[in-house]
Amino acid sequence: MSLDGLRAWIGLVERKLTMRTRVFLVLVALAVGGAGAAIVLAIDAQDNAVTKGDLQAVRDELAGTAAPVESTGAAELEAEIEALRSEVAALREASAENGPGEAQKPDGGTAGGASAPPERQPPKATSEEAVEEAQGKNGK
């Protein structure tokens, strides 16, 4: 074998080895990137995972057995509504007793510090009757 032939063969082997090395390095970089992405996704999935307690709470809510979270707030609102209803009833009674004038609170004050609007009386005569009365007064 000649020395030139050996050099050509070694050059060919070196080019193949260089190409294989580059391909291998690209594959290693892709594998490392994929592993990093998998780790990030695994940590995110663990943070956002549904626990057994969360699942049970949803089941209870769907079944309708979940207790209301703000039961004390609802009780306070119900008590306030009852107090307002009783106050409105007392004002209506006072208004009915006093007539169309100013409504009085049970403690003697006016309702809200202002007088109640006067109740509207239904018209005593229809428009046709009013016209006839007016004509009658004029002597026609």
C-alpha positions as CSV (number, residue, x, y, z in Angstrom):
1,M,0.0,0.0,0.0
2,S,1.2,3.4,-0.7
3,L,1.4,6.2,1.7
4,D,-0.9,8.4,-0.3
5,G,-3.6,5.8,-0.2
6,L,-3.4,5.5,3.6
7,R,-3.6,9.3,3.9
8,A,-6.8,9.3,1.8
9,W,-8.3,6.5,3.8
10,I,-7.5,8.2,7.1
11,G,-8.9,11.5,5.8
12,L,-12.2,9.7,4.8
13,V,-12.4,8.1,8.3
14,E,-11.7,11.4,10.0
15,R,-14.5,13.1,8.0
16,K,-17.0,10.4,8.9
17,L,-15.9,10.6,12.5
18,T,-16.3,14.4,12.6
19,M,-19.8,14.1,11.1
20,R,-20.8,11.4,13.6
21,T,-19.4,13.6,16.4
22,R,-21.4,16.6,15.3
23,V,-24.6,14.5,15.0
24,F,-24.0,13.0,18.4
25,L,-23.5,16.4,20.0
26,V,-26.7,17.7,18.4
27,L,-28.6,14.7,19.7
28,V,-27.1,15.2,23.2
29,A,-28.2,18.8,23.2
30,L,-31.7,17.8,22.1
31,A,-31.9,15.2,24.9
32,V,-30.7,17.6,27.6
33,G,-33.2,20.2,26.4
34,G,-36.0,17.6,26.4
35,A,-35.1,16.4,29.9
36,G,-35.1,20.0,31.2
37,A,-38.5,20.6,29.7
38,A,-39.8,17.4,31.2
39,I,-38.5,18.4,34.6
40,V,-40.2,21.8,34.3
41,L,-43.5,20.3,33.2
42,A,-43.3,17.7,36.0
43,I,-42.8,20.4,38.7
44,D,-45.7,22.4,37.2
45,A,-47.9,19.4,37.1
46,Q,-47.1,18.6,40.8
47,D,-47.9,22.2,41.8
48,N,-51.3,22.2,39.9
49,A,-52.2,18.6,40.8
50,V,-55.6,18.0,42.4
51,T,-55.4,16.6,45.9
52,K,-57.9,14.1,47.3
53,G,-59.3,16.8,49.5
54,D,-60.0,19.0,46.5
55,L,-61.7,16.2,44.7
56,Q,-63.8,15.3,47.8
57,A,-64.8,19.0,48.1
58,V,-66.0,19.1,44.5
59,R,-67.9,15.8,44.9
60,D,-69.6,17.2,48.0
61,E,-70.5,20.4,46.2
62,L,-71.9,18.5,43.3
63,A,-73.9,16.3,45.6
64,G,-75.2,19.4,47.4
65,T,-73.9,18.4,50.8
66,A,-71.2,21.2,51.0
67,A,-71.7,23.6,53.9
68,P,-72.0,27.3,53.0
69,V,-68.7,29.1,53.5
70,E,-70.1,32.4,54.7
71,S,-73.0,31.1,56.9
72,T,-72.3,33.8,59.5
73,G,-72.6,36.6,56.9
74,A,-75.8,35.1,55.6
75,A,-77.3,35.0,59.1
76,E,-76.4,38.6,59.7
77,L,-78.0,39.6,56.4
78,E,-81.2,37.7,57.3
79,A,-81.4,39.4,60.7
80,E,-80.9,42.8,59.0
81,I,-83.7,42.0,56.5
82,E,-86.1,41.0,59.3
83,A,-85.3,44.3,61.2
84,L,-86.0,46.3,58.0
85,R,-89.2,44.4,57.3
86,S,-90.5,45.2,60.9
87,E,-89.5,48.8,60.5
88,V,-91.4,49.1,57.2
89,A,-94.4,47.4,58.7
90,A,-94.3,49.9,61.6
91,L,-94.0,52.8,59.2
92,R,-97.0,51.6,57.2
93,E,-99.1,51.3,60.3
94,A,-98.1,54.8,61.4
95,S,-98.9,56.1,57.9
96,A,-102.3,54.5,58.0
97,E,-103.1,55.9,61.4
98,N,-101.9,59.5,60.6
99,G,-103.6,59.6,57.2
100,P,-102.0,61.1,54.1
101,G,-99.8,63.4,56.1
102,E,-96.3,62.8,57.3
103,A,-95.4,59.3,58.4
104,Q,-93.9,59.0,61.9
105,K,-91.4,56.4,63.1
106,P,-92.3,54.3,66.1
107,D,-89.8,56.4,68.2
108,G,-91.6,59.7,67.3
109,G,-89.2,60.9,64.5
110,T,-90.0,61.4,60.9
111,A,-89.3,58.6,58.4
112,G,-85.8,59.4,57.1
113,G,-86.0,63.0,58.1
114,A,-88.3,63.9,55.2
115,S,-92.0,63.9,54.8
116,A,-93.7,61.2,52.9
117,P,-95.1,62.3,49.5
118,P,-98.8,63.0,49.6
119,E,-100.9,60.1,48.3
120,R,-102.5,60.8,45.0
121,Q,-106.3,60.9,45.0
122,P,-108.1,59.4,42.1
123,P,-109.8,62.0,39.9
124,K,-113.3,62.8,41.0
125,A,-114.6,63.1,37.5
126,T,-113.5,61.9,34.2
127,S,-112.4,64.4,31.6
128,E,-115.8,64.2,29.8
129,E,-117.7,64.9,33.1
130,A,-115.3,67.8,33.9
131,V,-116.0,69.3,30.5
132,E,-119.8,69.0,31.0
133,E,-119.5,70.6,34.5
134,A,-117.5,73.5,33.0
135,Q,-120.1,74.0,30.3
136,G,-122.9,73.8,32.9
137,K,-121.2,76.5,35.0
138,N,-120.9,78.8,32.0
139,G,-124.6,78.6,31.3
140,K,-124.7,76.6,28.2
